[in-house]
Structures are given as structure tokens and as C-alpha cells.
Amino acid sequence: MKAIRYHHIGGPEVLRLEDVPEPELGPGEVRLQVHAAGVNFADTERRRGLYDTKVPLPRILGSEAAGVVRAVGPGVDEALLGRRVVTLTTSCYAEFVKAPASGLVALPDNVSFEVAAAVPVQGLTAYHLLNTVARVQQGQSVLVHAAAGGVGVLAVQLAKALGARVFGTVSSEAKARLVRELGADEVIRYDREDVVAEVHRRTGGGGVDLVLDAVGASTWGASLRVLAPFGHLVSYGSASGPPPAVDVEALYEKSLKVSAYWLHTPHPPGSHHRALESLIRDVADGRLRILIGLKLPLAEATEAHRRLEGRETVGKVVLTVAG
Ligand SMILES: NC(=O)c1ccc[n+]([C@@H]2O[C@H](COP(=O)([O-])OP(=O)(O)OC[C@H]3O[C@@H](n4cnc5c(N)ncnc54)[C@H](OP(=O)(O)O)[C@@H]3O)[C@@H](O)[C@H]2O)c1
């Protein structure tokens, strides 16, 4: 089968389309014919050697895929054959991928493979940040950095649906328009506006209850300063570089809370599956809009990475695989 692999750490050009064996199935696993694979910012960090570096090279990237079940391993119900599904798994920039049958979520007819492939990583991250980590309540205020990005556009919509007042930061006017269209109440151009001053101005000096920050180094100081008393800053990534060490002394004045979230921390059993089912249902019923900002064939993974890390994309980047 064809797959995108890299043999050494480097720029987007290290990604190569190669012939590799199809994955062998173990008990409880299925083989999917991949129709669409999601691209995530973390994939670019893996390729640059900044994250998740223990996996040996050569490596196939990709943590989510949507496709059709073509083979089942020992102990798996053959009724799954031919089903359209989506899942979190590994090595998805490929024509075929293996995945545990227990993690598959069936796709309603009105949800395309491309739309489905946009949901697992970024959807689950946005979902757990708001519901599991911060337990956002109606009437709270939530600031989402990089609000036009993959996680960002979903966090904005989910936070709105929970009844929050949503602030989004973005780096261009086109991104600002999009985030407003998705329901954000306040959009701040952090390329040219002072985020701290803007949040204080727009909250009457009060600040926000929650900040979701995956930008890291360049936003960290402002993220702490915009928090209201008893506010919560959740770090879940570092697109601009790692944030500084937490100074606990500095948290006392406003009784602040700083925490972190990682999708791959062991979650309560079934929690990812239930959340992914709920997200796919929301997509099918039109409650959650999936925005595919860039769609390219598998062979053009290099270009997908270049545009994603160059801050050129909005919403999701998807690689399409089979016809
Ligand atoms: N903790 C977890 O489990 C988890 C899961 C998924 C994703 N993440 C993290 O969440 C973040 C968003 O992921 P995503 O896949 O949805 O990506 P994305 O938001 O679509 O892309 C990254 C965005 O970050 C912003 N950015 C700010 N400074 C940047 C810089 N120096 N270089 C590049 N981008 C910069 C850009 O938006 P602007 O131009 O508008 O600033 C860019 O579009 C990433 O940091 C990722 O690692 C974490």
C-alpha cells in the first residue's frame, strides 16, 4: 500500500510517499481502507522532533482516520465488514490502517469521510477541555487562543453551546471574520491588538473565567493576566514554543488555577468513545459545523504540513486517500 513516511527529523520535505506492507491484524482489530486522514499541528511537531519522539523511524504519521472496514482480526464480528466508520488510531497517512474495533464510531450517511476525519483529535480535545477539565457552566466567559485553528473552531462552537460568553484570538482579519461567524462574542486580533487591554475593556475590568491556551510561549503572560479572580488557565499545547515554568507565588493574588490537558492521558473507560459518538451526532444533526480549510491528496502531505505550520490554514486540514 502507499503511505507517507519520514526517515529522519526535519522540515515538511522529509515526508515521502512510499510503498509499505499493509498492517497485520491482531485480536480485536480491524483494517480500514482509509478515505480521509486528519492532519494535526502535533504531526508537524512530531516530524520536527519536538514531541512524541520515542517512536522509531521510519514512521507513518496520522492519529485519526475515516474509512471502510475491509478486514477483521480474531474475535471481531464480521458484521463490521463494509461499515463506514471513524476512529482515533495511529499511522493514518496511508491507504490502510489498523484500529481496535472497540474504538470505531459508525458514520451516519450524511457525514462524509472528510468531515468525519476532522473530528477525533481536535473534537475530543475541545470537548474534554470544556467538559472534563473546566466543566464550563452557562454564563461563564471563555477565551480561546488560535480560535480559527482546528481545535479553536470547535472549542468556540462547543463553548457557545454550553452557554458561555466566548472570546477568540486570531492573527488575521479573515480568521476574525470566520470566528465571529461561528458565534464568538468577542474576537481579538492578537497580531495588532493588546489582548490584555482588550479583554479588560470588554469585560469592564473583570477578566475571563477560563483561558484555553495551546500557543504557549507567546501568549502565556497575557493568558494569566486576563483571568478573573478564581480563573483557570488550561495549557494544552505550545505552537509558539513551551510556556515558562509556573510561578505558584504569582497565582495567589487572584487565586488562579493552572492545569494541563493531554488527549492521550488514560481517560475513564469509554469516555473517548462516548464523546466521539456525541460529536459525530452533533455534526450529523447540524449542531456542530466542521470547517475543512484545506483538503489535499495523500501524496501532498508535505504541502499540508507546510501550510499548517505556516499559520495559513483555518479549521481542519485533511488528506484524502481512496476514491
Ligand atoms: N493537548 C492535547 O491533547 C492536544 C490535542 C490536539 C491539539 N493540541 C494542540 O493544540 C494546538 C492546536 O492544534 P491544531 O491541530 O488545531 O492546530 P491549528 O490551531 O489549526 O494550528 C495552529 C495555530 O496556532 C496558531 N499559532 C500561534 N503561534 C504560532 C506559531 N508560532 N507557529 C504556528 N502556529 C501558531 C496559528 O493560528 P493564528 O495564526 O490565528 O495564531 C495556527 O493556525 C496545537 O498546539 C496542538 O499541539 C493539543
PDBQT file of the ligand as one rigid body, heavy atoms in Angstrom, charges set to zero:
ROOT
HETATM    1  N1  LIG A 401      -3.113  18.518  24.481  1.00  0.00    +0.000 N 
HETATM    2  C1  LIG A 401      -3.676  17.791  23.517  1.00  0.00    +0.000 C 
HETATM    3  O1  LIG A 401      -4.065  16.642  23.717  1.00  0.00    +0.000 OA
HETATM    4  C2  LIG A 401      -3.822  18.404  22.153  1.00  0.00    +0.000 A 
HETATM    5  C3  LIG A 401      -4.657  17.820  21.199  1.00  0.00    +0.000 A 
HETATM    6  C4  LIG A 401      -4.806  18.463  19.964  1.00  0.00    +0.000 A 
HETATM    7  C5  LIG A 401      -4.107  19.635  19.694  1.00  0.00    +0.000 A 
HETATM    8  N2  LIG A 401      -3.271  20.137  20.636  1.00  0.00    +0.000 N 
HETATM    9  C6  LIG A 401      -2.532  21.383  20.405  1.00  0.00    +0.000 C 
HETATM   10  O2  LIG A 401      -3.486  22.363  20.079  1.00  0.00    +0.000 OA
HETATM   11  C7  LIG A 401      -2.923  23.320  19.208  1.00  0.00    +0.000 C 
HETATM   12  C8  LIG A 401      -3.822  23.474  18.005  1.00  0.00    +0.000 C 
HETATM   13  O3  LIG A 401      -3.737  22.282  17.225  1.00  0.00    +0.000 OA
HETATM   14  P1  LIG A 401      -4.462  22.225  15.813  1.00  0.00    +0.000 P 
HETATM   15  O4  LIG A 401      -4.080  20.916  15.216  1.00  0.00    +0.000 OA
HETATM   16  O5  LIG A 401      -5.888  22.579  15.974  1.00  0.00    +0.000 OA
HETATM   17  O6  LIG A 401      -3.671  23.368  15.016  1.00  0.00    +0.000 OA
HETATM   18  P2  LIG A 401      -4.217  24.774  14.484  1.00  0.00    +0.000 P 
HETATM   19  O7  LIG A 401      -4.781  25.514  15.649  1.00  0.00    +0.000 OA
HETATM   20  O8  LIG A 401      -5.089  24.548  13.314  1.00  0.00    +0.000 OA
HETATM   21  O9  LIG A 401      -2.869  25.453  14.000  1.00  0.00    +0.000 OA
HETATM   22  C9  LIG A 401      -2.014  26.096  14.899  1.00  0.00    +0.000 C 
HETATM   23  C10 LIG A 401      -2.428  27.581  15.036  1.00  0.00    +0.000 C 
HETATM   24  O10 LIG A 401      -1.694  28.113  16.130  1.00  0.00    +0.000 OA
HETATM   25  C11 LIG A 401      -1.531  29.494  15.931  1.00  0.00    +0.000 C 
HETATM   26  N3  LIG A 401      -0.138  29.888  16.214  1.00  0.00    +0.000 N 
HETATM   27  C12 LIG A 401       0.215  30.845  17.097  1.00  0.00    +0.000 A 
HETATM   28  N4  LIG A 401       1.531  30.967  17.137  1.00  0.00    +0.000 NA
HETATM   29  C13 LIG A 401       2.041  30.077  16.252  1.00  0.00    +0.000 A 
HETATM   30  C14 LIG A 401       3.359  29.749  15.832  1.00  0.00    +0.000 A 
HETATM   31  N5  LIG A 401       4.438  30.347  16.357  1.00  0.00    +0.000 N 
HETATM   32  N6  LIG A 401       3.512  28.796  14.877  1.00  0.00    +0.000 NA
HETATM   33  C15 LIG A 401       2.453  28.166  14.354  1.00  0.00    +0.000 A 
HETATM   34  N7  LIG A 401       1.175  28.427  14.728  1.00  0.00    +0.000 NA
HETATM   35  C16 LIG A 401       0.973  29.374  15.663  1.00  0.00    +0.000 A 
HETATM   36  C17 LIG A 401      -1.896  29.795  14.461  1.00  0.00    +0.000 C 
HETATM   37  O11 LIG A 401      -3.149  30.483  14.482  1.00  0.00    +0.000 OA
HETATM   38  P3  LIG A 401      -3.112  32.108  14.436  1.00  0.00    +0.000 P 
HETATM   39  O12 LIG A 401      -2.321  32.435  13.195  1.00  0.00    +0.000 OA
HETATM   40  O13 LIG A 401      -4.519  32.547  14.391  1.00  0.00    +0.000 OA
HETATM   41  O14 LIG A 401      -2.375  32.487  15.675  1.00  0.00    +0.000 OA
HETATM   42  C18 LIG A 401      -2.059  28.416  13.833  1.00  0.00    +0.000 C 
HETATM   43  O15 LIG A 401      -3.029  28.412  12.813  1.00  0.00    +0.000 OA
HETATM   44  C19 LIG A 401      -1.504  22.835  18.894  1.00  0.00    +0.000 C 
HETATM   45  O16 LIG A 401      -0.598  23.479  19.751  1.00  0.00    +0.000 OA
HETATM   46  C20 LIG A 401      -1.578  21.361  19.212  1.00  0.00    +0.000 C 
HETATM   47  O17 LIG A 401      -0.332  20.807  19.525  1.00  0.00    +0.000 OA
HETATM   48  C21 LIG A 401      -3.118  19.550  21.846  1.00  0.00    +0.000 A 
ENDROOT
TORSDOF 0
